[in-house]
Amino acid sequence: MQMTKEDFLAKANAASKNTLMETLDIEMVDFGDDFLVAKMPVTSKVYQPDGVLHGGATAALAESVGSFASHIFIDTENMFVRGLEITANHLKSVTKGYIYAKATFLHKGRTTQLLDIRVTDEADNLISICRLSTISLPKKK
C-alpha cells in the first residue's frame, strides 16, 4: 500500500519528537519525487540578540530538511544518513512570520548526496542559499 502525502508528512513530523526540530518548531510540509519542504516560525527563540533571525537557526532548518530528504530516498532498513558539510549564504534578514526551506538534489549517489536548499520567507523572498552534503552508511548488524 502506497502512503498518502498526508500520512508521509505526519510520520516525518512524528519522527522529530524530542529533537532539535521539535525545539525549533520545524515542520515538514511538502515533498515530491526530488524535493522536500520544511517550515520554521521566526520568533524570539530563533533571534539574534538584536531581534532578527539567527543564521544558525536558518542553517539548522536547512540541515534538517536536507538530511531528512536524503533519509527518505535511501534504504533505511540497512543504511543511515549523516551530514558531512553545510554552507549557508545569508542574503536577507527576517523578523517575523515563517521561513521555508526547499531541499532539492544536485547529486543523488549511493553513498554521497548533494542538496541545494533555498530558504525563503512567506513572500517568496530569498533569505539564504545553502548546500548540504550527506553520506549514507551501512547500519551495523
N, C-alpha and C positions, 0 to 999 in steps of 0.2 A: 504494500500500500504506500503510495506517494504521500508525503507530508504536505499539508497546505502551507502557504506562506505565513499565515497567521500562527499556525501550530509551530512552525520552524522558529519564528521570531520569539514566540513565548518560551520555547525551550532554550533558545540562545540567551534570553534575558534571565531566565531562571538560573542558568549556569553562572551568572555574575553575582549571585548572592554571597555576601560576606567577602567581597573583593574590593579592590580599588575602584572598579567600575561602579559598584553599588555606592561607595563613598562619594564619588563624583557625580552620581545620578546619570551615568552614561546608559543609554538605551539603544539597542539595535532596532532600526525602524524600517529597513527595506533591503532587499537583496535581489540579485538576478544571476545569470549564468557566469558573469565575470566581475561582479561588484558587490559591495556591502556598504550600507549607510548606517551611521550611528549619530545620535544627537546628544548634546550635553547642555544643561541650563547654565547661563552665565549669571552667577550670584556671588555674594560676598565670599563664599567659601572657596572660590577659584580665582579671587582677585589677587593682584599685587597690592602692596601697601597703599599705592596711590589710586586704587579703585578701578583698575582695568584688568581684563582677563590676563592671567599669568601664562606665559609661554610654556611653562612646564605642564600646566593643566591641558593646554592645547596638544602638546606632544603626547601626554598620557591618553587623550582621546584618540589621536592618530595611531599610536601603537596598539591600543585596544582593538580598534576596528580592523587594522591591518593584520594583526596576529590572528584575530578571530576569522578573518577572510581566508587566511592560509589554512587555518584549522578545519574549516568546513569543506575544503576541497581535497583533503587527504584521507587516507585510511586510518581513522582514529583508533581502530582496534589494535593496530600494530605500530603506529607512529605517533609522535608528539611534536609540537611546534615550539620553537624558541626564537625570539628576536635576536638578530645579530647586530644591526645598526639602524639608527634612525637619525634623520636630519630634518630640520624644520626651519623654514624661512618665514618669519612673521611679517606680514605686509600691512595689516590694518588693526587698530585697536577696537575692542568691543567692551561695552559696559553693562549690557543687559540683554535679555532675550535668550535665544538658543543659538548654538553653533552646530553645524552638521559636518560630518567627515565622511567623504565617499572614497572608499578604497577600491582601486582597480589594479589589475595585474599588468605589469610590464613584462614579467617573465614568470612562468609557472612551471618550474622544473620539478623533477622527482625529489631532489634534495634541497635545492635553494629556490626561493621565491623573491621577487622584487615587486613592490607595490608603490603606486603613486597614490597619495592621499591628499585630496583637496578639501580644505576646511573653509566653509562659507558661513555667512550669517543668514538670518531669516529673509533678507532682501537679495540673497544670492551674491553678495559682495565677497570677493576672495579675501580671506583672512590670513591663511597660511598655506604653504605648499610643503608637503612632507614626503620623504621617501623612506621606506622601511624594507630592509632585507630580513628574511626569516630562513630558518633551516628546519627541515623535517628529519627527525632522528628516530631510529627504531627503539621501541619500548623493550626494556629488559624482561626476559621471560623467566 
